[in-house]
Amino acid sequence: MSEKKTKENRISRRKFMGNSALAAAGFYIVPRYVIGGTGYVAPSDRLNLAGIGIGGKGYSDLTNCSGFNEKDKSTLENVVALADVDDERGAKSFANYPKAARFRDFRKMLDKKGKDIDAVIVSTPDHTHAVAAMAAMKMGKHVYVQKPLTHDIYEARMLTEAAKKYNVATQMGNQGNSSDDIRRICEWVWAGAIGDVYKVDCWTNRPVWPQGIPSPTGKHPIPKTLDWDLWQGTAPSRDYHPDYLPFSWRGWWDYGTGALGDMACHIIDPVFKALKLGYPDSVECSVGRNFSGGVKNPDFSNSCPPSSAIHFDFPKRGEMPEVKLNWYDGGIKPERPKEFGEEALGSNGVIFYGTGGMIHCDVYARNPRLMPVSQMEMFKEPTPTLKRIEDGHYRSWVAACKGGDPASSNFDYAGPLTETVLMGNLAIRSYSYSEGEGRKRTYPGRKRLFWDGKNMKITNFEPANQFVKRNYRDGWTL
């Protein structure tokens, strides 16, 4: 159901209730939502939702989008179809929505139930995000996709273009983008509270799963509840190993995007929004090589590194100057500014450095403050210029599906943000790249890569371009 059709249907219903019924009956009919109370949603205004990947984070995504009430098991929207490759992981969601059609393969779900579906929630591991979202959008379905939007840069660009082409409502799962705090940070920066921003430091304590380890070996029995071949989806076929599931897939390039992919769409979000960033000009990195496995000089062709430092350079944007964005993970943190005194840097955070001061915030843009503290004590908040999101990240997407305002992290915004995040992974994989017999490393350590964002191409190191776009396993297409 397109946004245009949704609006037309809602208008038609209002006209019918307000005009036709009056003329026919000769008196006013009290709408059922008045009788039902403020929380009542008329069946005609309910969205028909489908979930792809409904365990773990998928469970909470589905719960929040549907408006599921744990006490009475009611929902604000209809959940008509569910797909998960693991019956055990999906069991709780299957139980919450007993009337929803059940599938393992999302492609079969869309084929058989597509006519009944208005919008789709994609909460699979990273390597399946793009193919699931694209399949839904091609059918005209609105989509909510967990972060990072995609596994590789090319996929992010294709989803951004597809959202425009198919005119669907979209949202990425970086919830902080709908918060008041991220809007306050933007307003502070735009009002000149810290002058011109020339540098930003971002950091996270991730990974909190194994990385920088050898690929697992040996054959293990596949759980009876799991369709392992279907779970692998676009990725190369490998033997099942419990080291991949249910959570540690994040540390393997075949399926996940490492610490950067897991957290940067949250942590870099206020930076990207406030500084109006686009494509970076260049990126370079260094990676940690020590890990608990005790193996020296590991081959990172399949496992993400245990830690990394990544440095992005962005060009001028209008009156905003060039800016350097630094990312640190795996326990590495930036130098603590003297303005922090003896205060330690938290596990996750952001510091904007401007010619007139600093802004510090936590993950999801929480608790923003000017530094030093004395500057915050004297600070008068500028008049708000950005609209606040009253319904929250999930329900604002639902409203967009019904013809409301576009969601705050729709793909016009989330696509370029994701591309920037994944540029960091391109640098990491290029840093560790080796080829040929004997696996000779062809990337001599810390090399700056220059990026042609429009054409999605590294211009000074051709081997890096293989990481712009993945090759899918046979049977899978975008």
Protein Blocks (a to p, Z undefined) as FASTA:
>chain_A
ZZklmmmmmmmmmmmmmmmmmmmnopacddfklmnojkbccfklpccdddehjehjlmmm
mmmmnopafklopafbdcfbdcdfblklmmmmmmmmmmbccdfblmlmmmmmmmmpfbdc
dfbdfklmmmmmmmmmmnopacdddddfblbfklmmmmmmmmmmnopacddfbfklmpmk
lmmmmmmmmnopnopafbdcdddfbdcbdehiacdedjddddfkbcfklmnmmmccdddd
fklpmklmmmpmklmnojmlmmmmmmmmmmmmmnopacdfbdcddddfbdfkopahiafk
lbccfbdcdddddddehjbccddddddeehiacdddfklomaccdfbdcddddfkbccdd
dehhiaiacddfklmmmpccdddfbdcdfkojmlmmmmmmnopacdfklfklmmmmmmmm
mmmmmmmmmmmgcedehiiafbghjadddddfknopafkbmklmmmmpccddehiaZZ
